[in-house]
Amino acid sequence: MSRHFWTRNTAIIILGFLLVLSVVLVVVGALIKPLSIVTSIVLATINAATVFIAVIIPPSLKKEARRKTEEAINQYVLLQDASEHQRNIVINRMRKQAPVARYSWEEIAAYLQSLNEGERYAGLASVQWQWPNREVDAAMNFSHEEISPSAKRQDKDTRYFPQLLDILCNPARKFEHYHTIVAMWSMSYHLGPEQMQKLCERVISCKPYWESDKWGVFKNHLEEKC
C-alpha cells in the first residue's frame, strides 16, 4: 500500500502544503513574539519532513515507464509464436509507455537494430507514437488505442531512419513488416529530401522475404510521391 500512496503527485501536494504552512507560521511568528520559539521548532520539523519526503519519493515516472517497457519486451519474447492479437496487446503496452519513457533517437535506433525481436517492437512502438497519422492507419487497417499525451516537436526525430529502413526491407516476419510499414509510412511525410530519395530507391529495389499484405499498398503510395 505504501508504494501506491507515495506517488510523485502525492509528494508534490504534501510539499506544497508544507510550504504554505511554513509561510503562515513565519508571518504568525513575526506578529506574535511569544510564539517565535514554537514557530522555529515547527519550521525545523517541516524542513525535516521535506527532506524525508524527497528521499522516499519513488523512482521517476520515466524510469518506471522504461521498466514497464522492459517487462513488455520480455513478455513478447515468450509470445513470439502466439496469435497476432496477443502480440498486439503487448506492443500496445509498449506504445502506451512511449510518451513517458521518451527514448532518445539513439536509443530507438539501437532497439530497431537489436537481434531481440521484442526490443525491435519497442523501437517501432516509439516511432508509431512519435508519428501518428490517421490516414495511414485507415489505409493499413491499423487499429489501436489513442496514446496520450501526443508527441511534441521536441520528442520527434528521424535520425533512426536508416535502422527503420533496414527492417522495412529485411523483416523477421510478416507481422514485423506490417508494423514497420505503419511506422515508416507515417514518418515519410516528415522526411528530408535525401531521406525520401533513399526510401524510394530502397523500396523499389528491395524484395522482403517476409512480405506484409499491405506492402503493395505502401509501394503504390510511394510511386505517387517519388
ChimeraX commands (.cxc) that place a marker at each C-alpha (Angstrom):
marker #1 position 0.00,0.00,0.00 radius 0.5
marker #1 position 2.79,2.47,0.87 radius 0.5
marker #1 position 4.22,2.16,-2.63 radius 0.5
marker #1 position 0.92,3.29,-4.14 radius 0.5
marker #1 position 0.50,6.11,-1.60 radius 0.5
marker #1 position 3.91,7.69,-2.05 radius 0.5
marker #1 position 3.50,8.75,-5.62 radius 0.5
marker #1 position 5.24,11.81,-7.07 radius 0.5
marker #1 position 1.91,13.69,-7.17 radius 0.5
marker #1 position 1.27,12.91,-3.50 radius 0.5
marker #1 position 4.72,14.16,-2.55 radius 0.5
marker #1 position 4.25,17.39,-4.53 radius 0.5
marker #1 position 0.90,18.05,-2.83 radius 0.5
marker #1 position 2.38,17.48,0.63 radius 0.5
marker #1 position 5.39,19.67,-0.14 radius 0.5
marker #1 position 3.08,22.42,-1.37 radius 0.5
marker #1 position 1.02,22.21,1.83 radius 0.5
marker #1 position 4.15,22.37,3.98 radius 0.5
marker #1 position 5.39,25.39,2.05 radius 0.5
marker #1 position 2.14,27.26,2.66 radius 0.5
marker #1 position 2.18,26.26,6.32 radius 0.5
marker #1 position 5.76,27.47,6.77 radius 0.5
marker #1 position 4.88,30.86,5.26 radius 0.5
marker #1 position 1.88,31.20,7.60 radius 0.5
marker #1 position 3.99,30.34,10.62 radius 0.5
marker #1 position 6.66,32.83,9.68 radius 0.5
marker #1 position 4.03,35.56,9.48 radius 0.5
marker #1 position 2.45,34.49,12.78 radius 0.5
marker #1 position 5.86,34.33,14.44 radius 0.5
marker #1 position 6.62,37.85,13.34 radius 0.5
marker #1 position 3.32,39.21,14.70 radius 0.5
marker #1 position 3.25,37.28,17.96 radius 0.5
marker #1 position 6.66,37.32,19.65 radius 0.5
marker #1 position 5.94,34.60,22.28 radius 0.5
marker #1 position 5.26,32.10,19.52 radius 0.5
marker #1 position 8.57,32.69,17.77 radius 0.5
marker #1 position 10.27,29.74,19.52 radius 0.5
marker #1 position 7.36,27.42,18.77 radius 0.5
marker #1 position 7.36,28.67,15.21 radius 0.5
marker #1 position 11.06,27.89,14.83 radius 0.5
marker #1 position 10.56,24.36,16.13 radius 0.5
marker #1 position 7.65,23.76,13.75 radius 0.5
marker #1 position 9.62,25.15,10.81 radius 0.5
marker #1 position 12.52,22.86,11.64 radius 0.5
marker #1 position 10.08,19.94,11.70 radius 0.5
marker #1 position 8.70,20.99,8.31 radius 0.5
marker #1 position 12.19,21.17,6.84 radius 0.5
marker #1 position 12.97,17.72,8.17 radius 0.5
marker #1 position 9.72,16.38,6.73 radius 0.5
marker #1 position 10.56,17.96,3.37 radius 0.5
marker #1 position 13.91,16.18,3.27 radius 0.5
marker #1 position 12.26,12.91,4.33 radius 0.5
marker #1 position 9.63,13.16,1.57 radius 0.5
marker #1 position 12.27,13.97,-1.02 radius 0.5
marker #1 position 14.19,10.83,-0.03 radius 0.5
marker #1 position 11.23,8.45,-0.17 radius 0.5
marker #1 position 9.82,9.74,-3.47 radius 0.5
marker #1 position 9.77,6.70,-5.78 radius 0.5
marker #1 position 11.88,6.48,-8.97 radius 0.5
marker #1 position 10.88,8.92,-11.69 radius 0.5
marker #1 position 7.93,8.19,-13.90 radius 0.5
marker #1 position 10.35,7.93,-16.82 radius 0.5
marker #1 position 12.28,5.10,-15.15 radius 0.5
marker #1 position 9.03,3.37,-14.24 radius 0.5
marker #1 position 7.78,3.60,-17.84 radius 0.5
marker #1 position 11.06,2.13,-19.09 radius 0.5
marker #1 position 10.82,-0.67,-16.57 radius 0.5
marker #1 position 7.32,-1.50,-17.81 radius 0.5
marker #1 position 8.60,-1.41,-21.40 radius 0.5
marker #1 position 11.32,-3.90,-20.46 radius 0.5
marker #1 position 8.66,-6.13,-18.93 radius 0.5
marker #1 position 6.65,-5.95,-22.17 radius 0.5
marker #1 position 9.78,-6.80,-24.18 radius 0.5
marker #1 position 10.31,-9.91,-22.06 radius 0.5
marker #1 position 6.63,-10.82,-22.38 radius 0.5
marker #1 position 6.83,-10.52,-26.15 radius 0.5
marker #1 position 9.79,-12.91,-26.30 radius 0.5
marker #1 position 7.56,-15.52,-24.64 radius 0.5
marker #1 position 4.70,-14.79,-27.07 radius 0.5
marker #1 position 6.61,-14.84,-30.36 radius 0.5
marker #1 position 4.58,-17.83,-31.58 radius 0.5
marker #1 position 1.27,-16.60,-30.12 radius 0.5
marker #1 position -1.57,-15.09,-32.15 radius 0.5
marker #1 position -1.20,-11.63,-33.67 radius 0.5
marker #1 position -3.91,-10.39,-31.33 radius 0.5
marker #1 position -1.92,-11.45,-28.26 radius 0.5
marker #1 position 1.28,-9.93,-29.63 radius 0.5
marker #1 position -0.52,-6.68,-30.45 radius 0.5
marker #1 position -1.68,-6.44,-26.84 radius 0.5
marker #1 position 1.96,-6.47,-25.69 radius 0.5
marker #1 position 3.04,-3.96,-28.34 radius 0.5
marker #1 position 0.19,-1.66,-27.28 radius 0.5
marker #1 position 1.63,-1.75,-23.77 radius 0.5
marker #1 position 4.96,-0.59,-25.17 radius 0.5
marker #1 position 3.22,2.17,-27.13 radius 0.5
marker #1 position 1.38,3.37,-24.00 radius 0.5
marker #1 position 4.71,3.77,-22.17 radius 0.5
marker #1 position 6.38,5.67,-25.03 radius 0.5
marker #1 position 5.12,9.17,-24.04 radius 0.5
marker #1 position 6.63,8.78,-20.57 radius 0.5
marker #1 position 9.66,6.63,-21.38 radius 0.5
marker #1 position 10.72,9.15,-24.07 radius 0.5
marker #1 position 13.57,7.20,-25.61 radius 0.5
marker #1 position 16.16,9.27,-27.46 radius 0.5
marker #1 position 16.66,8.72,-31.18 radius 0.5
marker #1 position 19.91,6.88,-30.39 radius 0.5
marker #1 position 18.07,4.51,-28.05 radius 0.5
marker #1 position 15.31,3.94,-30.61 radius 0.5
marker #1 position 17.94,3.25,-33.30 radius 0.5
marker #1 position 19.62,0.72,-31.00 radius 0.5
marker #1 position 16.29,-1.00,-30.38 radius 0.5
marker #1 position 15.47,-1.10,-34.11 radius 0.5
marker #1 position 18.73,-2.87,-34.97 radius 0.5
marker #1 position 18.60,-5.24,-31.99 radius 0.5
marker #1 position 18.65,-9.00,-32.50 radius 0.5
marker #1 position 15.98,-9.20,-29.80 radius 0.5
marker #1 position 12.62,-9.09,-31.58 radius 0.5
marker #1 position 10.89,-7.65,-28.53 radius 0.5
marker #1 position 13.31,-4.72,-28.45 radius 0.5
marker #1 position 12.69,-4.03,-32.12 radius 0.5
marker #1 position 8.97,-3.73,-31.41 radius 0.5
marker #1 position 9.73,-1.36,-28.54 radius 0.5
marker #1 position 11.56,0.82,-31.07 radius 0.5
marker #1 position 8.67,0.57,-33.54 radius 0.5
marker #1 position 6.20,1.46,-30.77 radius 0.5
marker #1 position 8.11,4.68,-30.05 radius 0.5
marker #1 position 8.21,5.57,-33.76 radius 0.5
marker #1 position 4.48,4.94,-34.11 radius 0.5
marker #1 position 3.84,7.18,-31.11 radius 0.5
marker #1 position 6.04,9.97,-32.47 radius 0.5
marker #1 position 4.47,9.98,-35.96 radius 0.5
marker #1 position 0.73,9.22,-35.75 radius 0.5
marker #1 position -1.28,9.52,-38.98 radius 0.5
marker #1 position -4.97,8.65,-39.19 radius 0.5
marker #1 position -4.93,8.37,-42.98 radius 0.5
marker #1 position -2.15,5.79,-42.79 radius 0.5
marker #1 position -3.99,3.96,-40.01 radius 0.5
marker #1 position -7.06,3.74,-42.23 radius 0.5
marker #1 position -5.10,2.56,-45.27 radius 0.5
marker #1 position -3.31,-0.06,-43.18 radius 0.5
marker #1 position -6.38,-1.07,-41.13 radius 0.5
marker #1 position -4.23,-0.23,-38.14 radius 0.5
marker #1 position -6.46,-0.31,-35.08 radius 0.5
marker #1 position -5.00,0.92,-31.81 radius 0.5
marker #1 position -5.80,3.00,-28.75 radius 0.5
marker #1 position -5.14,6.72,-28.87 radius 0.5
marker #1 position -1.93,7.43,-26.98 radius 0.5
marker #1 position -1.87,10.46,-24.70 radius 0.5
marker #1 position -0.09,12.78,-24.49 radius 0.5
marker #1 position 0.75,13.05,-28.17 radius 0.5
marker #1 position 4.35,13.62,-29.19 radius 0.5
marker #1 position 5.55,17.22,-29.22 radius 0.5
marker #1 position 8.00,18.71,-31.66 radius 0.5
marker #1 position 10.98,18.13,-29.36 radius 0.5
marker #1 position 10.01,14.47,-28.98 radius 0.5
marker #1 position 10.21,13.75,-32.70 radius 0.5
marker #1 position 13.29,12.77,-34.68 radius 0.5
marker #1 position 14.00,10.98,-37.96 radius 0.5
marker #1 position 17.67,10.16,-37.41 radius 0.5
marker #1 position 16.83,6.49,-36.79 radius 0.5
marker #1 position 15.59,6.38,-40.40 radius 0.5
marker #1 position 18.43,4.04,-41.62 radius 0.5
marker #1 position 17.62,1.43,-38.99 radius 0.5
marker #1 position 13.89,1.63,-39.74 radius 0.5
marker #1 position 14.62,1.29,-43.45 radius 0.5
marker #1 position 16.66,-1.87,-42.82 radius 0.5
marker #1 position 13.74,-3.52,-41.05 radius 0.5
marker #1 position 11.39,-2.42,-43.83 radius 0.5
marker #1 position 13.39,-4.44,-46.37 radius 0.5
marker #1 position 14.53,-7.24,-44.04 radius 0.5
marker #1 position 11.74,-8.01,-41.58 radius 0.5
marker #1 position 11.86,-11.15,-39.46 radius 0.5
marker #1 position 8.21,-11.94,-40.16 radius 0.5
marker #1 position 5.11,-10.51,-41.85 radius 0.5
marker #1 position 3.87,-9.14,-38.54 radius 0.5
marker #1 position 7.05,-7.10,-38.10 radius 0.5
marker #1 position 6.87,-5.92,-41.70 radius 0.5
marker #1 position 3.33,-4.67,-41.14 radius 0.5
marker #1 position 4.24,-2.60,-38.08 radius 0.5
marker #1 position 7.33,-1.23,-39.83 radius 0.5
marker #1 position 5.25,-0.10,-42.81 radius 0.5
marker #1 position 2.88,1.72,-40.46 radius 0.5
marker #1 position 5.83,3.46,-38.78 radius 0.5
marker #1 position 7.69,4.34,-42.00 radius 0.5
marker #1 position 4.62,5.45,-43.93 radius 0.5
marker #1 position 3.54,7.79,-41.12 radius 0.5
marker #1 position 7.07,9.18,-40.74 radius 0.5
marker #1 position 7.60,9.57,-44.51 radius 0.5
marker #1 position 5.60,12.82,-44.53 radius 0.5
marker #1 position 8.32,14.37,-42.36 radius 0.5
marker #1 position 11.47,13.03,-44.05 radius 0.5
marker #1 position 14.03,15.31,-45.67 radius 0.5
marker #1 position 14.60,15.18,-49.47 radius 0.5
marker #1 position 17.65,12.90,-49.21 radius 0.5
marker #1 position 15.90,10.52,-46.84 radius 0.5
marker #1 position 12.84,10.41,-49.08 radius 0.5
marker #1 position 15.02,9.63,-52.10 radius 0.5
marker #1 position 16.70,6.77,-50.24 radius 0.5
marker #1 position 13.30,5.44,-49.19 radius 0.5
marker #1 position 12.02,5.46,-52.78 radius 0.5
marker #1 position 15.15,3.80,-54.17 radius 0.5
marker #1 position 15.23,1.13,-51.46 radius 0.5
marker #1 position 11.54,0.26,-51.61 radius 0.5
marker #1 position 11.64,-0.08,-55.41 radius 0.5
marker #1 position 14.66,-2.41,-55.31 radius 0.5
marker #1 position 14.17,-4.48,-52.15 radius 0.5
marker #1 position 12.15,-7.68,-52.02 radius 0.5
marker #1 position 11.41,-8.68,-48.42 radius 0.5
marker #1 position 11.35,-12.42,-47.78 radius 0.5
marker #1 position 8.53,-11.89,-45.29 radius 0.5
marker #1 position 6.11,-9.54,-47.01 radius 0.5
marker #1 position 3.06,-7.93,-45.41 radius 0.5
marker #1 position -0.22,-7.99,-47.30 radius 0.5
marker #1 position -0.08,-4.17,-47.17 radius 0.5
marker #1 position 3.32,-3.93,-48.91 radius 0.5
marker #1 position 1.72,-3.29,-52.28 radius 0.5
marker #1 position -0.49,-0.53,-50.87 radius 0.5
marker #1 position 2.54,1.24,-49.44 radius 0.5
marker #1 position 4.55,0.84,-52.67 radius 0.5
marker #1 position 1.68,2.28,-54.71 radius 0.5
marker #1 position 1.58,5.27,-52.38 radius 0.5
marker #1 position 5.32,5.83,-52.76 radius 0.5
marker #1 position 5.18,5.61,-56.56 radius 0.5
marker #1 position 2.89,8.64,-56.49 radius 0.5
marker #1 position 5.27,10.55,-54.23 radius 0.5
marker #1 position 8.65,9.57,-55.67 radius 0.5
marker link #1:1,2 radius 0.2
marker link #1:2,3 radius 0.2
marker link #1:3,4 radius 0.2
marker link #1:4,5 radius 0.2
marker link #1:5,6 radius 0.2
marker link #1:6,7 radius 0.2
marker link #1:7,8 radius 0.2
marker link #1:8,9 radius 0.2
marker link #1:9,10 radius 0.2
marker link #1:10,11 radius 0.2
marker link #1:11,12 radius 0.2
marker link #1:12,13 radius 0.2
marker link #1:13,14 radius 0.2
marker link #1:14,15 radius 0.2
marker link #1:15,16 radius 0.2
marker link #1:16,17 radius 0.2
marker link #1:17,18 radius 0.2
marker link #1:18,19 radius 0.2
marker link #1:19,20 radius 0.2
marker link #1:20,21 radius 0.2
marker link #1:21,22 radius 0.2
marker link #1:22,23 radius 0.2
marker link #1:23,24 radius 0.2
marker link #1:24,25 radius 0.2
marker link #1:25,26 radius 0.2
marker link #1:26,27 radius 0.2
marker link #1:27,28 radius 0.2
marker link #1:28,29 radius 0.2
marker link #1:29,30 radius 0.2
marker link #1:30,31 radius 0.2
marker link #1:31,32 radius 0.2
marker link #1:32,33 radius 0.2
marker link #1:33,34 radius 0.2
marker link #1:34,35 radius 0.2
marker link #1:35,36 radius 0.2
marker link #1:36,37 radius 0.2
marker link #1:37,38 radius 0.2
marker link #1:38,39 radius 0.2
marker link #1:39,40 radius 0.2
marker link #1:40,41 radius 0.2
marker link #1:41,42 radius 0.2
marker link #1:42,43 radius 0.2
marker link #1:43,44 radius 0.2
marker link #1:44,45 radius 0.2
marker link #1:45,46 radius 0.2
marker link #1:46,47 radius 0.2
marker link #1:47,48 radius 0.2
marker link #1:48,49 radius 0.2
marker link #1:49,50 radius 0.2
marker link #1:50,51 radius 0.2
marker link #1:51,52 radius 0.2
marker link #1:52,53 radius 0.2
marker link #1:53,54 radius 0.2
marker link #1:54,55 radius 0.2
marker link #1:55,56 radius 0.2
marker link #1:56,57 radius 0.2
marker link #1:57,58 radius 0.2
marker link #1:58,59 radius 0.2
marker link #1:59,60 radius 0.2
marker link #1:60,61 radius 0.2
marker link #1:61,62 radius 0.2
marker link #1:62,63 radius 0.2
marker link #1:63,64 radius 0.2
marker link #1:64,65 radius 0.2
marker link #1:65,66 radius 0.2
marker link #1:66,67 radius 0.2
marker link #1:67,68 radius 0.2
marker link #1:68,69 radius 0.2
marker link #1:69,70 radius 0.2
marker link #1:70,71 radius 0.2
marker link #1:71,72 radius 0.2
marker link #1:72,73 radius 0.2
marker link #1:73,74 radius 0.2
marker link #1:74,75 radius 0.2
marker link #1:75,76 radius 0.2
marker link #1:76,77 radius 0.2
marker link #1:77,78 radius 0.2
marker link #1:78,79 radius 0.2
marker link #1:79,80 radius 0.2
marker link #1:80,81 radius 0.2
marker link #1:81,82 radius 0.2
marker link #1:82,83 radius 0.2
marker link #1:83,84 radius 0.2
marker link #1:84,85 radius 0.2
marker link #1:85,86 radius 0.2
marker link #1:86,87 radius 0.2
marker link #1:87,88 radius 0.2
marker link #1:88,89 radius 0.2
marker link #1:89,90 radius 0.2
marker link #1:90,91 radius 0.2
marker link #1:91,92 radius 0.2
marker link #1:92,93 radius 0.2
marker link #1:93,94 radius 0.2
marker link #1:94,95 radius 0.2
marker link #1:95,96 radius 0.2
marker link #1:96,97 radius 0.2
marker link #1:97,98 radius 0.2
marker link #1:98,99 radius 0.2
marker link #1:99,100 radius 0.2
marker link #1:100,101 radius 0.2
marker link #1:101,102 radius 0.2
marker link #1:102,103 radius 0.2
marker link #1:103,104 radius 0.2
marker link #1:104,105 radius 0.2
marker link #1:105,106 radius 0.2
marker link #1:106,107 radius 0.2
marker link #1:107,108 radius 0.2
marker link #1:108,109 radius 0.2
marker link #1:109,110 radius 0.2
marker link #1:110,111 radius 0.2
marker link #1:111,112 radius 0.2
marker link #1:112,113 radius 0.2
marker link #1:113,114 radius 0.2
marker link #1:114,115 radius 0.2
marker link #1:115,116 radius 0.2
marker link #1:116,117 radius 0.2
marker link #1:117,118 radius 0.2
marker link #1:118,119 radius 0.2
marker link #1:119,120 radius 0.2
marker link #1:120,121 radius 0.2
marker link #1:121,122 radius 0.2
marker link #1:122,123 radius 0.2
marker link #1:123,124 radius 0.2
marker link #1:124,125 radius 0.2
marker link #1:125,126 radius 0.2
marker link #1:126,127 radius 0.2
marker link #1:127,128 radius 0.2
marker link #1:128,129 radius 0.2
marker link #1:129,130 radius 0.2
marker link #1:130,131 radius 0.2
marker link #1:131,132 radius 0.2
marker link #1:132,133 radius 0.2
marker link #1:133,134 radius 0.2
marker link #1:134,135 radius 0.2
marker link #1:135,136 radius 0.2
marker link #1:136,137 radius 0.2
marker link #1:137,138 radius 0.2
marker link #1:138,139 radius 0.2
marker link #1:139,140 radius 0.2
marker link #1:140,141 radius 0.2
marker link #1:141,142 radius 0.2
marker link #1:142,143 radius 0.2
marker link #1:143,144 radius 0.2
marker link #1:144,145 radius 0.2
marker link #1:145,146 radius 0.2
marker link #1:146,147 radius 0.2
marker link #1:147,148 radius 0.2
marker link #1:148,149 radius 0.2
marker link #1:149,150 radius 0.2
marker link #1:150,151 radius 0.2
marker link #1:151,152 radius 0.2
marker link #1:152,153 radius 0.2
marker link #1:153,154 radius 0.2
marker link #1:154,155 radius 0.2
marker link #1:155,156 radius 0.2
marker link #1:156,157 radius 0.2
marker link #1:157,158 radius 0.2
marker link #1:158,159 radius 0.2
marker link #1:159,160 radius 0.2
marker link #1:160,161 radius 0.2
marker link #1:161,162 radius 0.2
marker link #1:162,163 radius 0.2
marker link #1:163,164 radius 0.2
marker link #1:164,165 radius 0.2
marker link #1:165,166 radius 0.2
marker link #1:166,167 radius 0.2
marker link #1:167,168 radius 0.2
marker link #1:168,169 radius 0.2
marker link #1:169,170 radius 0.2
marker link #1:170,171 radius 0.2
marker link #1:171,172 radius 0.2
marker link #1:172,173 radius 0.2
marker link #1:173,174 radius 0.2
marker link #1:174,175 radius 0.2
marker link #1:175,176 radius 0.2
marker link #1:176,177 radius 0.2
marker link #1:177,178 radius 0.2
marker link #1:178,179 radius 0.2
marker link #1:179,180 radius 0.2
marker link #1:180,181 radius 0.2
marker link #1:181,182 radius 0.2
marker link #1:182,183 radius 0.2
marker link #1:183,184 radius 0.2
marker link #1:184,185 radius 0.2
marker link #1:185,186 radius 0.2
marker link #1:186,187 radius 0.2
marker link #1:187,188 radius 0.2
marker link #1:188,189 radius 0.2
marker link #1:189,190 radius 0.2
marker link #1:190,191 radius 0.2
marker link #1:191,192 radius 0.2
marker link #1:192,193 radius 0.2
marker link #1:193,194 radius 0.2
marker link #1:194,195 radius 0.2
marker link #1:195,196 radius 0.2
marker link #1:196,197 radius 0.2
marker link #1:197,198 radius 0.2
marker link #1:198,199 radius 0.2
marker link #1:199,200 radius 0.2
marker link #1:200,201 radius 0.2
marker link #1:201,202 radius 0.2
marker link #1:202,203 radius 0.2
marker link #1:203,204 radius 0.2
marker link #1:204,205 radius 0.2
marker link #1:205,206 radius 0.2
marker link #1:206,207 radius 0.2
marker link #1:207,208 radius 0.2
marker link #1:208,209 radius 0.2
marker link #1:209,210 radius 0.2
marker link #1:210,211 radius 0.2
marker link #1:211,212 radius 0.2
marker link #1:212,213 radius 0.2
marker link #1:213,214 radius 0.2
marker link #1:214,215 radius 0.2
marker link #1:215,216 radius 0.2
marker link #1:216,217 radius 0.2
marker link #1:217,218 radius 0.2
marker link #1:218,219 radius 0.2
marker link #1:219,220 radius 0.2
marker link #1:220,221 radius 0.2
marker link #1:221,222 radius 0.2
marker link #1:222,223 radius 0.2
marker link #1:223,224 radius 0.2
marker link #1:224,225 radius 0.2
marker link #1:225,226 radius 0.2
view
